[in-house]
Amino acid sequence: MTDTLPYLVEYAKSSRASCKNCNSSIMKDSLRIATVVQSSMYDGMVTRWYHPDCFFQKQRPSSTADIAQFDNIRWEDQQDIKKRIEEAAKGPAPKGKGKKRGKGAGASQDFSIEYAKSSRAMCRGCEEKIIKGEIRVSKKDFESEEARRYGGIDRWYHLECFAKLRTELAFFEQGDSINGIKTLSKEDQVLVKKTLPKIESSDAPAVKKVKNEPEDLEEENKLQEQNKKMFEIRDALSSLNKKDLITILEANEQQVPEGVSAILDHAADILTFGALKPCPKCSGQLKYVSGLGYKCTGDATEWAKCEYVTQDPKRKKCVIPKELKDTSPALAFKPKVSQRLIKVTAPSTSSAVKKEDEVDTGPKIQGKPKPLKNMQFVIIGHTEKDKETLKKEISLLGGSVITKLHTNLAAVISNPKEIEKMNKRMEEVKSLDIQVVSEDFVEEAKDYTDPPITLIKKKTISDWGGDVSARLADVITKSGTSKSKSKFEKSSSGKMKVQIKAGGTVDPESGLEDCAHVYQKGKDKYTVTLGLTDIQTKRNSYYKLQILKHDKMEKYWLFRSWGRIGTTIGGTKLEEMLLEDCIEKFEELYEEKTGNEWQNRNHFVKVPHKMYPIEIDHGDDEDTSKLLESDIKSNLEKPVQDLMRLIFNVENMKKVMLEFEIDMDKMPLGKITKKQIQKAYSVLTELQEFVKKATPERTVLIDASNRFYTLIPHNFGVSGPKILETIEEIQIKCEMLEALLEMEIAYNLLHCKTDETKNPLDAHYEQLKTKIEVLNKSTKEYEAIKQYVKNTHASTHSFYELEIEDVFVIKRQGEDQRFKPFKKLHNRKLLWHGSRTTNFAGILSQGLRIAPPEAPVTGYMFGKGIYFADMVSKSANYCCTNTEHPTGLLMLCEVALGNMYERYEADYIEKLPKNYHSTFGRGQTQPDPNVVYKMEDDVEVPYGPPVPAKLKKKSSLLYDEFIVYDVAQVRSRYLVKMNFKYKV
């Protein structure tokens, strides 16, 4: 429980800690209370200690159930804390001594009012920026992790938003009682008083009281007596030295916990109630956890801890060694076996630590629409209004004024004279193809109700300007002002360019990438990346270790870095030392972190709580954004050039990885090895088998989930990793691994050495080993495909329309020869297959493939095969497009179906019955079988309009599916580039 609860109480183990409020020492054995928060230096929690008086000035626990080890303190201290929590709920603790709080004390002390000092803060009501100079009202937050770290944080609101939320925020006084009211002008004080009149007691809801467990007087008396008895024994034990205490535990076959205080607690427990028998599940040691009972500290597997908990553990009579009885009169008694009375308490909702970006799911108040939301403008030249006034007006409309020109700028505000002058800055605007609008654009935007893009077009005074919609696509779809996130969240991948030298990648955080390389001794490269994801402790850690050698001199360094994946949490250390010292320390650290010796790393055995090596392929890592740029003329047709840019678009690949929560820093594109992906597939297969059971054991799911996340590092930020426990979650992870394998092919093709005399687009085109030609729009084939798209768009997929941009005729090298045996097979159809654009470099270069043996069977209704459809939109859904990225690719393949094995519901096919060549999943709707187009080579194109299918029995499928289990039955014929026109 201490891993998850936000607070901790104990008697100080030493006098070293100082109070985070008054900075004075907390004396040994005195009561101290901590708030438990995320460390900035490592992937774990740290305690910030306070004196009890200081604690309640800065913190507001909702219940004693939020405080770890609460049962392990003396009864009178427990009662004191309970009382303080109740008092704190009525208002903040008084500062200083005495009972007088002075005027204005009470709940209103949590509120303050002022003029905004800048435009950075966001209103917690409408989630829009509070502009500098506006009135803003704050309520102190004591629940989020950041608030607990600093002892309360101001959460700001617009005055009008605060007024609408005042009941929820528990503010019932008149506005002029708020701290800071006197700093406002007289007029604004009147406005505040009018906006926030006092709510009479009859109108105000009852003040929410602290949730306490109902108290049973008889039970409380028993608990008090039990506590007194335990502390009598604990006090007697405290006179013994550590060695004697360990002797007592070992004599009773108890594991020895770390620290004298924990040893005392455990010894007092077994002397009072009896020695604890081992866990019935894993034979581990049971340990008392406040508010919960006895929890096992053992391990279910090397990847997961045992989760056994009981309130009535099996015990045996405690043995006190004779020599201790003789020397310690306090131990001269006969221990008995009895049951410990436990008050089980559930943590309050506040104890689930709120991350800043998880507090709310959306704006609580819908404010007036901001027509220029998230848009950026540059002002050039003279303006009639003062520029500061213009900036403020644009800010109030949701936009901002900057000085740097960039490609996603909404517009430039200027005048005709500046355009006529055409200075260097205006020339840059023209080269970026950004509209110049007149100054009155801002005034007109205030009452503009149509999309702002139309106003930019309307107010343009330049004779240039590109597609505003395309330029601002990301801006318009982006949510409003970004919410406050945890201070440790990375805003984007902080990946730096890495140097590849003999031995591997030199970590850029070492600062030695330009002058050193990874040390290599024979075949041994002294570099390793370790990882550990642990759902139970919420860890998601990495650890990197390298020996670096100077490129020219006999100088050596040991470099290490550590932290939490996907965050800024962590640190680095670089030490220069002799080579033999580097090797000794490297091997020592490797064993410390993994539990395995470096010499035995090829026979690695996972050790509980220890890290696991992540296999990273440190290949070439040059700047991928420039890989397709060249001044050399391309010999490809323009649409084919655009197709190459689309399927080799590294930014799109990165977006797919982020969508799957993959960490881009620890596992950059193309770096995870195929072997590691296959291991991850095997873990998902295991998970699928566990999930199929009616009640899968939680520790088994945790074990497999931990293994999967360690093999494929995920970015969970500061949130805890999630257990994979449903078929749907496993299916998503399968799709992720499939995408990773495809992107690995694309990425490797991008980084293969090519003919430098050729345009990179032409060189990568040749790597695909596929002839790609643009299909003429006047041909019969094009018209047939056009009809196929138009007619077979399913009615249930009505949220977008499909528009053909280009059709390519494709001929994969060697595919005709492979298909030859099936060309004579009857029943050959031209069918659809959709996939992400990022998968097509792999599909074109290696063909459509069947899922590997390691992959779980989930998601494959009719077994592992290649799936096709005769309804275009059924396949189009697999393109995974959206409003921001509306371009998709669909293949039309000639599929030799032969005799089809008809199925009406899911049926996992491992081997087709004799004389069958494919599976036909019969849908309720199909293209009209009477309307078909026959191609010259007798291939049937089922392009008829949708009609109800005549079925022998009821089908669970909406639309037809065709599955073949031999890749040779497929011949790629066309690639259709589609524009998905979403109906927003």
N, C-alpha and C positions, 0 to 999 in steps of 0.2 A: 504493500500500500504506500510505502514511503516513496516509491518511484512515481506515483501518480498524484498524490495529495499535494496541495499548494503550500501547506505549512507544516512545521515540525517543532516539537517541544521536547526539551530534555534538561537535565542538570549538566552544567558546563563541565567538560572533561578536563579543562585546564583554564588558565587565565589569559591565554594568548589572543582570543577573539575580542574584537572591539565592536561596540554597538554601532549600527549603521545610521542611527539618528543622532546620538550625542557624542559619538566617537570615543567615549571612555571605555575602559576594559570591563569585560563581564567576568566577575570573579569565579574561580573554580567552585563547583558544587552549587552555585546559585542557579535559579531557574532562568532559562533563556528560550526565546521563541524565534523561529526563523521563517522567512518566506523562501520557498524553494523555486529557483528560476534557472533558465537555460544558461549555461556557461558560454562565454564568447570565445573561449580558448580551446575547448574540446567538446566532443559530442557527449554531453552529460549535463547533469544538474549541479548547481552550487547553492549553498545555504548562505543567506544574508541574515546575520544574527542581531537580535535586539534585546534590551532589557524589557521586561513585561510592560512597564509604564510607557516606554518609548514605542514599543510595538503597536500599542493601541492608538497612539497618536498618528501613526502612518499607515496602518493596515486595518482591514475590515473583514475578518473571516465571517462567513454566514452561519457557521455551526461548528461545534467541537468535532463533528465528523470529518471536517476538512483538515484537522490537525493530526498528523502522524505521531504515533507513540503517546497519545493523550492518556491512555490507560496506564502507562508506565510511570506516571508522576504521582506524587502524594495526593491524597484525597482533598486536603485543604487547598492545594494548588489547582486541582481540577475545578473545585467550586469557585475559586477566584476568577479563573479564566471564563467559566460559564457566565458569571455575573458581568464581567467586562464586555463580553460579546453582546449581551442583552443591552447594556448601556450604550455601546458603540452604535447599535442599530437606531438609537434615538437621536444620534448626532455625534460629531467628532469628540474625542476625549479632550478635556480642557488642557491647555498648555500651561505648564507651571503648576504649583501646588495650590491646595485649597479647593473649596467647592464652588466658588464664584466663577462664573464663566464670562461675565460682562455682557453688555448689550449686543444683541445680534447673534449670540451663541445659539446652537441648535442646528437643525437640518440646513438652514440657510447658509451656514458656514461652508457648505459644500458647493455653493454657487457663487459665481462672480460675473461681473459685467464690465465691458470696456469697449473702446474703439479698436478695431483690428489693426495691429501694428504692421501687417504685411498682407499679401493676398495668397499666402501659402496654405493657410488652414482650410479644411473642408468642413462644411456643415454636416453634422451627424444625422440631421433630419432629411434634407433634400439631396445630400451628397453632391452639392455644388460648392464652388469656392466662395469663401467670404472675402469680399474685396476690401482692400486697405481703406480704413476710415469708416467702414460700416460698423453699426452696433453689433456686438456679439456677446452671447451669454454662455457661460460654461457650467457644467456639472462635473464634479470630480468623479473619475472612474477609479474604483479600487479593485476591480475583478480581473481585468486582462493581465497577462503576464508582464507587460511593460509597466502597467500601473503598480503592480506588486513590487516590481524591481525598484521603482523610484518612490514608492510610498504615495501613490495617487497621481493621476494625470488629468489635466483639463481636457474635456471633450466639448468642443465649441459648436454653437448653433446660431443661425440667424435669429434675431429677436422674434420675428413672426413664426418661424419654425418651432422655436422653444415654446411659444405660447400655445401652439397646437398640441404639443407633446407634454405639457406641464403635468398632467395627471400621471402619465407613465413615468415621468422624471421625479414625481413626488414633490413638486413645488407648489405649495398652497398659500404662501404668504403674498403680500402685496409686493409689486416690483421694486419699490423704493427701499426694501429691506435687504436687497442683494448687495454683497460686498462690491465696492467700486462704483456705486451709483453716483457718488459725489464727483467723480472724474468726468462725468458727462455734462454737456451744456444744459442750462435750465430747460430749454425747449425739449431736449431729448429725455430729460428726467420726467417731464410731464408725459411724454410719449410712452415711456416704459411703464409708468404708473397706470396709464390708461389701457395699455396692451395687457398688463398683468395685474388685474385687480385681485384682491384677496378672495379666495374661495372660502365661503362659509362652511363651517363644520358639517352642515346638513348636505352641502353639495359635494364635498370632498369624500372620496372613498376612504375607507379605514386604512390607516397606515399599516403597511405590511410588517408583521412582526417576525422576528427571527424564528426560524423553524427549529423547534427543539423536540426531542423525542418525549412522548408522554412519560411522566415519571410515576413509577409504582413505588410508594413509600417503603414497603417491605423489602422490595428488591434493592432500593437505594441503600437501605440500612445494611443489607447483606454485603453489597458491593463495598460499602465503607469499611465494614469489619474485615472483609477479605483483603482490602488494600492495606489496612493497618497491620494485619498479620504478616503480609508479604514484606512490607518495609521493615518490620522488626527483624525478620530474617536477613533481609538485604543489608540493613545497617550492621548487623552482627558480622556478615560476610565481608563487609568493606574493611574490616580490620586485618583480613588475611592478605597475604601477598598474591600476586598473579599466579605464581607457580602452584600454590595451594588450591586456588580456585580451579585451575586446570585439572588438578588431581581429582577433585570432586566430580567434575564433568566426565573425565576419562574413566573413573571408577564406575560410572553409571552408563557407559557406552554412548555418551553424547558427543557430537561434533563440537569443537571449540570455535566459537565465533570470533571475529576480529574485534579488538578493543576491550579494555578492562570493563567499561560500562556495560557492553553487551554480554560479557561473560558473567558479570554480577546479576544482570536481569535474568539470564537463563538459569543460573545456579539457584537464585531465589525462587524461581518458578518450580523447578523440580523438587526442591526441598519442601516447598509448601504443598504441592499437589501430587508429587510423584514423578519418577523419571519417565520420559517420553519414549514410547516404543517407535521403531522406524516407520516410515510412510508405507502403507499397505500396497501402494502402486509401484513405487520405485526404490523402496528401502532407504530413501533420503531422510535427512534430519528435519523434524517439524520445529517450527519457530512461532512464537506468539506474535500476532499482528493486531495492534489496537483496533477495536471496532469490527474485526473480521473473524478472528479465531486463530486456529493453528494452521499455518501454511507450510507446505513442503518447500524446502530450499534445494532439493535434489534436481536432477536432470532426467527428463523423459527420454531424450535422445541427445546427440551431440549438437543438435540445432535448436532444441526447445527445452525449456524448463518444465518440470512437473507442475501441474496446476491443482494438486490435491489440497482441499481445505476442509477442516472439520471443527466443530465447536466442542466435540467430546472425544479427544484422542485417547487411544489405549495407553495405559500407564502401568508402571510396576513400582514397587517400593524403592524409594531412594536409599542408596548406600552411602554412609558417611565413613570414610577411612578412619580406622581406630586411632592412628597417630594424630589426626586432626581433632578428634574428640578429646583426646588427652590434653592437647595444648590449647584448645579453644573451648572454654566452658559453655559458650553460647551455642555450640553445636552438639552439646550433650543432651540430645533429645531423640525420640524415636519418630522418624518421618512416617507419615501416613499417605495413603492414596485417596484422593478426593477429586471431585469435579470442580474445575474453575468456572465460576459464574461469569458469563460473557455477555455484555450488552452490545449486540450487533447494530451498527449504525451505518447508514448509507450516506456517502458524501453528498453535499448539496450540489445543485446544478452549477454553482460557481466554481466547484473544485475541478471540473473539467476545464482545464486552462484554456481561456479564450485567446486565440491568435487574432491579431488585429484585423486580418482579412477574412475572418470567419464569424465575426460578431453578428453581422446582419447579412441577409440575402439580397437586399435591394433597398432603395430609398423608402423611408417611412412616410415621407411627404412628397407628393408630386408637385414640384414648383412650376412656375411659369416656364414654358419651353425656351431654351436658349438657342436661337437660330444659328449662332456661329460656334456652337459647341465643339471644342477641341481643335478649331481651325487656327492656323497661324498666318499672320500678315506681316509684311514689311512696308514701312512708310519711306518713300523716296521724295526728296525735294520739299518745297514750300506747301504748307496746308493752311487753310483759312482758320480753322480751329487750332488752338494750342495743342501740340503733340501729346502732352500729358493728359489733356482732356480726352483726346481721341483714344488714347491707350485705355483710359478708365472706361469709356463707353464700350469699347470692344470687349474688355474684361467682363463687364456686366452682361454682355450678350453671349458669354461663354467662350470667347476667343482670346487670343493673346497677340501681342506685338513683339517681334524679335528683330534682330539686325542681320542675321545670316540668311542668305538665300539658299534654298534647297529644293529638291525635286517634288516634295510633298506640300509645298507652300500653297495656301488657298488662293491668294492673290497679292498683288502689290498695289498699295494705295498711292496714287500720284496725280499728276495733272498733264494736260496735253503739251505744255512747254517742255517738261522734262523728257517726254517721249521724243519731241522734236530735237532736243539737245543730243540725245542718244549717247550719254557718257558711258564709261566702262561698266558701271553698275547696271545701267539700263540694258546694255548689250548682253550682259549675263542673264538678265531677266528674259530677254528675247531668246537667247540660246536654250534656256530651260523651258521655253514655250509656256510661260506662266502669264495669265491675264493681268493687265493693269486696269484697275477700276478707279472711278472718280471718288472723291472724298464723301460725297453725299450717299454713297453705298452704305455707310455706317448708320446714318439717320434713317434711311429707308428700311434697313434690316430690323429696326426696333419693332415695327408692326407687321413684318413680313410673315405670312403664314404658309407660303409654298416652300418647297425644298430650297435651301440657300444656294444650291448650285445654279438654279435658274436666275437668281438675282445677280450672281457673279457674271453670268453671260449677258444679262440685261445691262449691267453698269460698266461693261468692258469698254475702254476707250483706246485700246491698242489694236493694231490690225493682225495680231498674232494671239495664240492661246490654244493649248492642247485640250484633250478630253478631261474636263474637270472631274467628272464622275470617276474615271479610272484613277486619276491622281489622288483623289480624296477617299477612295474606297475604304482603306484601312481606318482613316480618321472618322468617317461617318458610322461605321459598324462598331467602332471601339466604344466601350461603355464610358460614361461621363468622366468625371475627374477620378483619377485612380485612388482607390481606397488606401488608407494607411496600412502598410503591411508590417510584419515583424521586422525589427531592425536587422535581423539576420538574413532575410530573404534577398536573393540576388534578383535584380530587375531583369537581367538577361544573362545569357551565357558569357562568362568572363574568360572564355577560351582565348589563349594567346598563341601566337605563331611559335611552333616548336622547332628546334634544330635537330635534324636527323644526322647522326654521325656514326662512325663505326661503333658498334656496341648497342646502339639504340638511341632513344630520345632523351635529350638532356632536359630535365624539368626547368621551364623558364623561371619558376619561383626561386630557383637557386641563384639566379643572377650570373651564372657562369656559362650560359649557352653559347656565347661567342668565343670562349677561350678554353673550354674543357669538353671532354667526352666521357661516356660511361666506361668504366674500367672493365676489361674483359681478360680473364685468365683461362687460356685454352678455349673451351667452348662455353665456359661459365660467364654469363653477363651478370655483373653485380647490380641489378636493378629489379625491383619488384613492386607491384601494386597489390595491396591487400584490401579486402572489404568485409563488412559484417552488417547485415540487417537483422535486427532482433525486434520483433513485434511486441514481445512482452515488456522489454525495457525501453521501447520506442527509439532504439538506436538505429542509425543509418550511416555508418562510419566508413572512412577510408584511411589508409596509411600508406605512404610512399617512401621507399628507401632506395638510395643510390650511392655508389662510390663513384666519384668523378675524378678523372685524371687530367691534368693540364695538357693542352695540345702540344706544347713545346718543351715544358720543363717537368722535372720529377717532383711534381706537387700533387697532393691528393686531398680530397675532401670527402667527408661523409655528410650527405644531405638527407634530411627527412622532412616530410610534411604530413599533416594529419588534420582531421576535422569531420564535419558532417556534410554529406553529399548535398549539393545544390544550394548551399548557404555560404555565408562569409565566416561561419564558425570554424575555428581551427588555428593552426600556426605552422611555422617552419623553423628548422634549425640547421645551420651550416657550420661544420667544424673542420678545420684543417688539421690533419694529423699524418703520421707515418703510415705507409701502406699496410703494414702488418697490423697496426692499431685499427685502421679503417676496417679491414677484413674481420678482425676479432669482434669489434663493436657491431658491425653489420650482422654477423652471424648470431651474436648474442641477442640483438633486437629482434631478428627474425624469429628466433626460438621463443622469446618473451611474448611476441604478438600472436604467434600461431600455435605454439606448443609443439612444433616440429623442428628438427634440426635441419639446417640449410643443406647439409650433405644428403639428406633423405627427402628433399623436396619433390623428387620425381615419384615418390611413393607416399604422397601426402595423406595424412589421416586427420580428419577434422576433430578438433578438441573442443568440448563445451566452452562457451563464452569467448573463445579465441577466434582470430580472424582467418580468412580464407583467401588464397591467391586468385586474382582476377587476371585472366589471360587477355592481354592487350597486344594487338598487332601494330607495332610501332613502324608503320610504313611512312611513305612520303606524306608531308603535311603542308605543302605549299598553299598559297592563298588561292582557294578554289574559286573565288569570285572572278578571277582573271583568266581562268583556264580556257574559256571559250572566246576570249577576245583576241583579235588579230587584224593586222593591216593587209594580210594576204587575201586576195580575192577568192571567194568560194566558188566552186564549180557546181554546187547544188542549186536546185530550184529554190526560190525564196520560201515557199511553204515547207519544203523539206528542211531548210535551215532553221526555220521557226520550230519545227518538230524536234530537231536535235536540241535546241535550246530548252525546250519544254521537258524532254525526258531526262536531260542531264542537269536540270536546275537544282543546284545544291541547296539553295535557300528553301525550296519546297521540301527537300528531304529533311532538312533540319526542323521544319515546322511539323512534319509527320512525327518525328522523334519526340518533340515537345508535347505533341498531342497525346502521345502514349506515356508521358511523364518520364521519359528516359533522360538520364543526366548527360548533358552534352559535354561537360568538362571531363568527367571521369571515363566516359565512353564516347569519344568523338566519332563522327561518321566514319564507317569503314574500318574501325579499329578493333571491334570485338571479333574474336576469331570464330570461324564456322564451327569448330569443335565445341566452343563454349555455348553457342546457340543450340547445338544439338543436345547438349547436356540440359539446357533450359527446357527444351521440348520434352525430354524424358521426365523432368520434374512435373510438367503440366499433365502428362499422361498419368502419372501417379495420383496427382490431385484429382483428376477426373474420376478415377476409380474410388477414391475416398468419398467424394461428394455424392456419388451414386447411392451410397449407403443411406439408410433412413435417418440415422443419427450419427454422423461421423464424429469421431473424437476430436475435440478442439486442438489438443496438443499435436495431433498428426497433421492437421491443416496448418498449424503454425510452423511446424517443422518444414513442411514442403514450401510454404510461402516464403519463409526465411531463406531457404536454399535458392529459390527462384530469383528473389530480389538481390541476393548477393552475387549470383551469376550475371544478372543483367541489371546493373546499377540504375535505380530510379530516383527521381528528384521529388521527394515529398515535402521539401522545405523544412519547416520546423514541426510539421504535423507528424503524427505517428504513422508508420507503414500499416497498410490494410491487409487483413487476412483474405486470401483468395478462397472463397467458400461457395461460389455458385457456378453453375455451368456457363452462365453468361459472362462472368468475369474471366473464366478460363478461356472462353472463345475469343474475347478481346485480346488477351495476351498471346494467343495463337496467331491472330492477325498481325500483332506487333512483330512477332518473330519472323513471320512470312515476309513482312515489309522490310525487316532488317536484312534478311537474306537477299532480297531483290536489290535493295539499296547498296549492299556490299558489292554486288556485281557491277552496278552503275559506277560506284565510287572507284572501284579498281580499274575499270575501263578508262575513267577520267584520268587516272594517274599512271596509266601505262605509257611508256615512251613511244612517241609517234614521230612520223616524218616531219621535221621542223620546216621543210619547204612548203608544207601544205597548211591550209587554213585548219585550225583545230576541229571545226565542225565537220569538215570533209574527212579528217583523220578518224574522228570518233564514229562517223557514219560507216567507214570501212570496217571498224572493229565489230560492228553489229552483225557483219556477214549476212546482211539482208538487203536485197534490192528494193528500193522504195521509190515509186513514181507517183506523181500527182495524177489522179483520174480526171480526165476531161469531163466537164459538166454536161456536155452535149451527147454523151454516150448512153446507150441503153442500160449499161450496168449502173451508171450513176443514177439514172431515173428510177431503176428498180430499188436501189438502196434508199433513195429519197422516199419512195413509197413505203418501204419497209419501216423506216423511221416514223413516218406520218401515221401509218395505219396501226402499228402495234404498240402505241403508247397506252399503257393500262390506265383505266379510270381511277384506280386507287392510288396512282402516282401523280396526282394532279397538281402538286405544289410547285412543279416546274414544267417548262416546255423545253423541247430539244430542237436545236437549230444546227444544221451541218455547216461547219466552217470549211473543212477540206476532207476529201476521201483519197486515201493513198492505196495504190496497188502494191502489195508486199509479197516478196518471194524469198523465203529463208533458205540459205545455202544448205543443201543436202536433204531438205524436207520433202521434195518431190520424190526422191529416190526412196526415202523411208516410207512414204505414203503409198508407193507403187503397188504393194500387195493388196492394199485395201481399195484401190481405185476400181477394181472389178466388183467390189461388194455392193449389193443393192442398198437402196435407201440412204443416199448421201444428201445431207441438207446443209444450207448456209445458215449458221447460227451465231448468236451474239455471245460475247464474253467481255465483261467489264472489269477493270482494275484501276488502282491509283495510277496517276501519271508517273509517279516515282518508281513504279514497278516495271515500266515498259522497256527500259534498257536491258533488264534481265530477261523479260519475255521475248523480245526481238532477237537477242543474241543467243539465248539458250532454249527458246520455245516454251510453250505452256508445259508445266511440270506437275506431277502428282506429289502431294504432301509426303515428306519423308517418314520412314517407319517410326521414328522417335515421336512424331507429332501425335497428340491425343486424337481420338476419333470424334470428339465433340465438334459440332458445327457441320459435320458431313452427314446429311440426311440419308444418303444412299451409298455411304462408304467413301474411301479415299479414291478420288478420280478427278477428271477434268469436267467441270460443270458448264453447261450452255443453256441458253434460253431462246425462245422464238418471239418473245415480247421484249422490245428494245429497252423499255424502262425498267424491267426486272434486272437486266444486266447493268443498266446505267446507274442504278442505286449503289453498285459496288465501286463506282468511280470515286466515291467519297468527296464530291465537290461541295462548295458552299457559295454564298453570295460574294465572299471575298475572292475566292478562286473558282470561277465558274467554268473553267475549261476542263473537259474530260476526254479520255480516249477509250474507244470501244473497238474490239476486234470482231471481224466477221470471218469465221473459219468454216472450211469445208469439213464436215464431220461424217465419217463413215459409220453409220448407226447399225446397218444390217438388221438382224432380228432383235427387236426391242423387248426387254423384260419389263412388263407394265406393273407399276406400283401406284397405290393410292394413298399411302401414308409412309412415314419414315420407316426405312428398312435398311439396316447397315449391311451392305453387300461386301463380303470379303472375296467371294468368287462367284461369278455368274453361273447360273445353271447351264448345262450342256446345250449347245446350239444357239445360245444367245450371245450377242456382240455388244450390247449396251443396255442401260437402264432408262426407262421412260417414266418419269414421275408425271402422272396425268393430272393436269390442272382443271379447275372448274370452267376456266375461260381459255380459249385458244384462238389463233388466227383462223379465219374461215378456210377450212381444208379444200374448198372448191375454188379458192382464189390463190393460185400459185404462179410463180414465174420460173420457167425452166431455163437454166443457163446453157450455153453451147455444149458444155461437157456433161449435160444431163444432171447437174446439181440443182436440187429443188430449193427455191426461195419462198418460204411460207409467209408472204407479205400481205395476206388477207386481213380485213378488219376483224376485231375481236368478236367472237360469237360464243354462246354457251356450248361447252363440249358435251357430246353424247357419250355418257359414261355407263359402264356396266354396273358400277356401284359408286357410292358416295366417296368423294375425295377430300382430304384435308388440305390439299394444295390449291392455291388460287390460280396459279399459272403453271404451264408446262416446264419441266426440267429434263434435260438430256445429259446423261453421264456416260463417259467412256473411261476404261481403265487401262488403256494402252495408248501412250503418247503418239504412237505411229498412226493411230486412227484420225489424227488431226492434221489438217493442212491450212496454214494461215493464208488468207486471200486478200483481205482488206483491213485497213486501219482507218477508223472514222474519228476525226477530230470534231468534238461537239461543243457547242456553247449551251450551258445550262441556264435558261432564263427563269430565275426564281420569281415566284409571285409573292413579293414582300408586301 
